[in-house]
């Protein structure tokens, strides 16, 4: 999961506090590069493919996603990374998704991820149905090739790669495995579809909440009818493909926890994460679990396509409302060394040309006094320019006495 | 049109939600300092709406912590105390908190905005389909007028957090309960301890479910505590990228800037008996300068992604004062800013402004403070 965040952070909020995302240049959230590195590690270790999903206005997000195919190239939108790019890109874009808080955003993302899972599951189920209903090897092969071209089934089911001569459908066509064995392998591939791992950055540089990761795990669990565990702020992790588990480290309080998390799961990646290099022995299996390759066109999906309930999207599906912003205020008085005038000693209330002034305390800032009075008081050394010595006496003068008394 | 297309509860339903809950964390049988701050934050809100502060805790062997919660200002404690809940894991903790909320209906539920709170609270909020305002530095209670349905929501929590640009924003969750918010450590002072103060202890007895054990803990190890204690310092001297050049625009070794700051710190510690720490901005730390390697480390970072501090005296040296830095130190009682650039935003919040070269000013300060007896 990646997010487009403002490249600059001024002049893009409306008076009512709403972020005018459509008016900003968006770049990829910098924290997401760690998520991409983690995804890249996983693809090296176990195969599969990396699908990047983002929600946001299509014209702003598509350029970011486009550059995710080649993150090792110079880009305006994505920090340069020494990794191979993602395989597919999906943008969830719909006017009804605008103005979403983290709850509504996580809901949309969960619906998008659910759609991705469904599409891949349907592809395998499609083949399973054909095999079960007795379709000929040629028919099955034709369908498999079509799904393979669409990047929907892994190499081990069907592949045109010369290095993978033993895909299940080919073996079946050559009479080397039975229909039953083909079904077994398809069912295992179907299971793999549900052994997904969702990776997110630990937070975004604009909202800074870090909510969307854990909330998407919760939202997806709701849509799938099965709890999806999550671990936030993962500093280090490793996948063990045979056990289908991840071992991850993270900090809570003053503890480092090492956790064992079964797939499917969601991880958010801490900025201090450095990817591991998977053992070479994983390579062969990873290749078989891999897919055809990159699908270079960014797909744009709307709320209807992902089956999202519009009432749970965008502003109307968001429990939180951002109120008007306030500037962080100035202190009531500021003393500027070399500029401000202050009283050098305590002065009782006094009269001057019919007006009453004071009382003043030593160190009080001279404010709103008639200019001639100020001149008079300066001549008498009752007021003077605020110096570094004044500053230090004010701050530490009292402390000094306390320290001495002890 | 009452609620129309907008999700949420009716005014009648909203009024059934009472009490301010605070999710507190126990370490070695004691409440952590941010937990005590959270009770104080809850107290502020509960007093405004005339409700109770309920400290919520999950763990094992909580007797002492329950007692502490009362003494630090909780009116009631709702707790689950079971051996299988000894360590934090999101799934069982989420499940139990959601069950508690459904049974007792709190008005607000506050969490600490640390790694645990940020792991747990989003999940709890989603399952309850309510709002979550993260990273707040203050809380208020206000009437909120919701334009689209022309409804005034009385006594709504105003959740005040640093905004993404240059400001502070208020977040409201008017139509949903509980209003869930996480609070950054360092923004509330713990209430004075009142030994012997008691309240209602409510033990919650959850039954373990299979889902509680999906994630397993292989091991837990204590992180050695950093010797740098920014949060409890009376004086914080912080360094920014401004230490890289002097008033003539000549490059200076950041090490020189650091050493001047350390010299000042030593005088304040030894002569004045003050607790002093050296802080830094994110920009300086992430510049990963060789000269500062191993000295200006991440545990010195002050700001939105680092520590929030509120010392008696905060001395900002060569810090321009981006909002992300300011939210981490704005509550300091006396802010002294030394910066060459008279337009640096740090001066907008400084009580004392020194618009000068820190390489000229620091030696003078050091001399003056060490010259006195």
Interface residues (C-beta under 8 A of the other chain):
Chain A: X6 X9 X10 X12 X13 X17 X19 X101 X102 X103 X106 X206 X207 X208 X209 X210 X211 X212 X213 X214 X215 X217 X218 X219 X227 X229 X230 X231 X232 X233 X247 X250 X251 X252 X253 X254 X255 X256 X257 X258 X259 X260 X261 X262 X311 X312 X316 X317 X318 X319 X320 X321 X322 X323 X324 X325 X326 X327 X328 X329 X330 X331 X333 X334 X335 X336 X337 X338 X339 X388 X389 X391 X392 X395 X396 X399 X400 X402 X403 X404 X406
Chain B: X5 X6 X7 X8 X25 X27 X32 X87 X88 X89 X90 X91 X94 X114 X115 X116 X118 X119 X121 X122 X123 X125 X126 X127 X129 X130 X131 X132 X133 X134 X135 X144 X146 X158 X162 X163 X164 X165 X166 X167 X168 X169 X170 X171 X172 X173 X174 X175 X176 X211 X214 X215 X216 X217 X218 X219 X220 X221 X222 X223 X225 X268 X271 X272 X273 X274 X304 X305 X313 X323 X326 X327 X330 X334 X335 X336 X347 X348 X349 X350 X351 X352 X353 X354 X355 X356 X361 X364 X365 X368 X369 X372 X373
